[in-house]
Amino acid sequence: MLGKIFAFFAIGLFLYRLIARAKPMARSIGSSATPKRQTKRSAYEILEVQPGADQQTIRRAYQKKIQEYHPDRLHTAADELQKLAEKRMKEINQAYEQLSQRDG
């Protein structure tokens, strides 16, 4: 019983975070001035790391975000939430790719 309550709470918290982060992202999608590739500054913000962070810190933040927003975790959720998770994953992957190329 306690496990079901915890699982319900965890899913609710995950969906709340997903929706809360989708609102600012929706505003930026409609803007024609937004570049296709994010700047390094926004890539740091997406992964929630400090500018100048080392590769190990960036990788850990990337893995944490991947676990949090992976679309497979939402296979039973509504299609809208699955699409939001896919958009967020693309954003996270692009940010990680950009920051990992910084040193390489």
Secondary structure as a PSIPRED ss2 file (coil, helix, strand):
# PSIPRED VFORMAT (PSIPRED V4.0)

   1 M C   1.000  0.000  0.000
   2 L H   0.000  1.000  0.000
   3 G H   0.000  1.000  0.000
   4 K H   0.000  1.000  0.000
   5 I H   0.000  1.000  0.000
   6 F H   0.000  1.000  0.000
   7 A H   0.000  1.000  0.000
   8 F H   0.000  1.000  0.000
   9 F H   0.000  1.000  0.000
  10 A H   0.000  1.000  0.000
  11 I H   0.000  1.000  0.000
  12 G H   0.000  1.000  0.000
  13 L H   0.000  1.000  0.000
  14 F H   0.000  1.000  0.000
  15 L H   0.000  1.000  0.000
  16 Y H   0.000  1.000  0.000
  17 R H   0.000  1.000  0.000
  18 L H   0.000  1.000  0.000
  19 I H   0.000  1.000  0.000
  20 A H   0.000  1.000  0.000
  21 R H   0.000  1.000  0.000
  22 A H   0.000  1.000  0.000
  23 K H   0.000  1.000  0.000
  24 P H   0.000  1.000  0.000
  25 M H   0.000  1.000  0.000
  26 A H   0.000  1.000  0.000
  27 R H   0.000  1.000  0.000
  28 S H   0.000  1.000  0.000
  29 I H   0.000  1.000  0.000
  30 G H   0.000  1.000  0.000
  31 S C   1.000  0.000  0.000
  32 S C   1.000  0.000  0.000
  33 A C   1.000  0.000  0.000
  34 T C   1.000  0.000  0.000
  35 P C   1.000  0.000  0.000
  36 K C   1.000  0.000  0.000
  37 R C   1.000  0.000  0.000
  38 Q C   1.000  0.000  0.000
  39 T C   1.000  0.000  0.000
  40 K H   0.000  1.000  0.000
  41 R H   0.000  1.000  0.000
  42 S H   0.000  1.000  0.000
  43 A H   0.000  1.000  0.000
  44 Y H   0.000  1.000  0.000
  45 E H   0.000  1.000  0.000
  46 I H   0.000  1.000  0.000
  47 L H   0.000  1.000  0.000
  48 E C   1.000  0.000  0.000
  49 V C   1.000  0.000  0.000
  50 Q C   1.000  0.000  0.000
  51 P C   1.000  0.000  0.000
  52 G C   1.000  0.000  0.000
  53 A C   1.000  0.000  0.000
  54 D C   1.000  0.000  0.000
  55 Q H   0.000  1.000  0.000
  56 Q H   0.000  1.000  0.000
  57 T H   0.000  1.000  0.000
  58 I H   0.000  1.000  0.000
  59 R H   0.000  1.000  0.000
  60 R H   0.000  1.000  0.000
  61 A H   0.000  1.000  0.000
  62 Y H   0.000  1.000  0.000
  63 Q H   0.000  1.000  0.000
  64 K H   0.000  1.000  0.000
  65 K H   0.000  1.000  0.000
  66 I H   0.000  1.000  0.000
  67 Q H   0.000  1.000  0.000
  68 E H   0.000  1.000  0.000
  69 Y H   0.000  1.000  0.000
  70 H C   1.000  0.000  0.000
  71 P H   0.000  1.000  0.000
  72 D H   0.000  1.000  0.000
  73 R H   0.000  1.000  0.000
  74 L H   0.000  1.000  0.000
  75 H C   1.000  0.000  0.000
  76 T C   1.000  0.000  0.000
  77 A C   1.000  0.000  0.000
  78 A C   1.000  0.000  0.000
  79 D H   0.000  1.000  0.000
  80 E H   0.000  1.000  0.000
  81 L H   0.000  1.000  0.000
  82 Q H   0.000  1.000  0.000
  83 K H   0.000  1.000  0.000
  84 L H   0.000  1.000  0.000
  85 A H   0.000  1.000  0.000
  86 E H   0.000  1.000  0.000
  87 K H   0.000  1.000  0.000
  88 R H   0.000  1.000  0.000
  89 M H   0.000  1.000  0.000
  90 K H   0.000  1.000  0.000
  91 E H   0.000  1.000  0.000
  92 I H   0.000  1.000  0.000
  93 N H   0.000  1.000  0.000
  94 Q H   0.000  1.000  0.000
  95 A H   0.000  1.000  0.000
  96 Y H   0.000  1.000  0.000
  97 E H   0.000  1.000  0.000
  98 Q H   0.000  1.000  0.000
  99 L H   0.000  1.000  0.000
 100 S H   0.000  1.000  0.000
 101 Q H   0.000  1.000  0.000
 102 R C   1.000  0.000  0.000
 103 D C   1.000  0.000  0.000
 104 G C   1.000  0.000  0.000
